[in-house]
C-alpha cells in the first residue's frame, strides 16, 4: 500500500457514515413538562437513560433506565433488553412493549404501570407482523406499534393475531 493509499484509508474512517455509530448524543431533544422542567433521553455506551432537568434548581435526575424500573405495585423490573418507547405528545409518558404486553412509563416519576397483561407469543400488543419484524429489520428492536392522540389522553394500539400461522425459517 502506498503512502497515498494509507492516507485515503485513514481519511475514510473519519467520514460521517463511519463515525456516526461511534458518536452519542449529537442531538438532544428536550420534552418540556412545565415552565421549569424538561426531560430528555441520553444515550450511554450500553443502553440509554431518561434524565429530568429542573432549570429553577439547576439539577438533573435520572428518572428512567431500561435496566431498573419500578412498576406501580413497587416491584423492581430487571429489563436487560433496550426497550424502545413511544413518547406522548405532551412529553409526560412513554409506552414500552415487553413480553408481548404494553407498559406506561410516567417520565416525571419513572413509575411504570402495566396497560395490558394477557399478551402472548404471536398475539401481543403493539407488535408487528412477523414477516415485517423478522424479515426487514434483522433482530433490531422496534418501538411499539402504538399511536398517541394529539392531547395525550388516548392510545391506539395494534394487535395482530398470528397464532394460526406456523413459523418457518426461509431457505437461503
C-alpha positions in Angstrom: 0.0 0.0 0.0 1.4 3.4 -0.9 1.6 6.4 1.3 -1.3 8.0 -0.6 -3.5 4.8 -0.2 -2.8 4.9 3.6 -3.9 8.5 3.8 -7.1 7.8 1.9 -7.8 4.7 4.1 -7.3 6.7 7.3 -9.5 9.6 6.0 -12.3 7.2 5.1 -12.5 6.2 8.7 -13.4 9.8 9.5 -16.4 10.0 7.1 -19.8 10.7 8.6 -21.2 7.2 8.0 -18.2 5.6 9.7 -18.2 7.9 12.7 -22.0 8.0 13.3 -22.3 4.7 15.1 -19.5 5.7 17.5 -20.8 9.1 18.5 -23.6 9.5 21.1 -25.9 12.4 22.0 -25.1 14.6 19.0 -28.7 16.0 19.3 -30.8 16.0 22.4 -34.5 16.8 22.2 -36.0 18.4 25.3 -39.6 17.4 26.2 -40.9 20.2 28.5 -43.1 19.1 31.4 -43.8 22.6 32.7 -42.2 26.1 32.7 -39.1 25.0 34.5 -38.7 21.2 34.0 -38.0 19.0 31.0 -36.7 15.5 30.3 -34.5 14.1 27.5 -33.2 10.7 26.5 -29.4 10.3 26.9 -27.6 7.5 25.0 -24.9 5.6 27.0 -22.2 3.3 25.9 -24.6 0.4 26.8 -28.2 1.4 26.5 -29.8 4.7 27.5 -31.4 6.7 30.4 -34.1 9.3 30.8 -33.0 12.5 32.6 -35.2 15.1 34.1 -33.8 18.6 34.4 -35.1 21.4 36.7 -33.9 24.8 35.4 -35.0 26.5 38.6 -32.8 24.5 40.9 -30.2 23.6 38.2 -30.4 19.9 38.9 -30.7 16.8 36.8 -32.2 13.5 38.0 -32.1 10.1 36.2 -35.7 9.1 36.2 -35.7 6.0 33.9 -33.3 3.4 32.7 -34.2 0.2 30.8 -32.5 -1.9 33.4 -34.1 -0.6 36.6 -37.8 0.4 36.6 -40.5 0.1 39.3 -44.0 -0.9 38.4 -47.0 0.6 40.1 -47.0 -2.1 42.9 -43.4 -1.2 43.7 -41.9 -4.3 42.2 -38.5 -3.8 40.6 -38.2 -4.9 37.0 -35.0 -6.1 35.6 -35.2 -5.4 31.8 -31.9 -6.1 30.2 -33.1 -5.5 26.6 -33.0 -2.0 25.3 -36.7 -1.4 25.0 -37.8 1.4 22.7 -40.6 3.6 23.6 -43.2 5.9 22.1 -43.4 9.2 24.0 -46.7 11.0 24.4 -47.2 14.4 22.6 -47.2 16.2 26.0 -43.9 14.5 26.9 -45.1 13.2 30.2 -45.5 9.5 29.3 -43.9 6.8 27.3 -45.3 3.4 26.2 -42.9 0.4 26.3 -43.5 -3.1 24.9 -42.2 -6.1 26.9 -43.2 -9.8 26.9 -46.0 -9.1 24.4 -47.6 -6.5 26.7 -47.6 -2.7 27.0 -46.4 -0.6 29.9 -47.0 3.1 30.6 -43.9 4.8 31.9 -44.5 8.1 33.8 -41.4 10.2 32.8 -41.8 12.5 35.8 -41.8 9.8 38.5 -40.3 6.8 36.5 -43.3 4.7 37.7 -44.2 2.0 35.3 -47.8 0.8 35.1 -48.9 -2.2 33.1 -51.5 -1.4 30.4 -52.1 -5.0 29.3 -51.4 -8.4 30.9 -52.8 -11.0 28.5 -50.4 -10.7 25.6 -48.9 -13.9 24.3 -46.5 -15.0 21.6 -47.8 -14.3 18.1 -50.7 -12.3 19.7 -49.1 -9.4 21.6 -50.0 -5.8 22.0 -48.1 -3.2 20.0 -46.3 -5.8 18.0 -45.6 -6.0 14.2 -46.4 -8.8 11.8 -43.7 -11.5 11.9 -42.8 -11.1 8.3 -42.0 -7.4 8.9 -40.1 -7.7 12.2 -38.2 -10.8 11.2 -37.5 -10.1 7.5 -37.0 -6.4 7.3 -35.3 -5.3 10.4 -33.0 -8.3 11.3 -33.2 -8.5 15.1 -33.1 -4.8 15.7 -35.5 -3.6 18.4 -38.7 -1.8 17.3 -40.7 0.8 19.1 -44.2 -0.5 19.9 -46.9 -0.2 17.2 -49.0 2.4 19.0 -50.2 5.9 18.3 -50.9 8.7 20.8 -53.9 11.1 20.4 -52.9 14.7 20.0 -53.9 15.5 23.6 -52.0 12.5 25.1 -55.3 11.1 26.6 -55.8 8.1 24.3 -53.6 5.4 22.8 -54.4 3.4 19.6 -52.7 0.0 19.8 -52.1 -2.5 17.1 -52.6 -6.2 17.9 -52.1 -8.8 15.2 -53.2 -12.4 15.7 -50.7 -14.8 14.1 -51.3 -17.8 16.3 -52.7 -19.9 13.5 -49.6 -19.5 11.3 -46.6 -21.8 11.5 -43.1 -20.3 12.0 -40.7 -21.3 9.2 -37.3 -20.1 8.6 -36.6 -19.1 4.9 -34.4 -21.4 2.9 -31.3 -19.5 1.9 
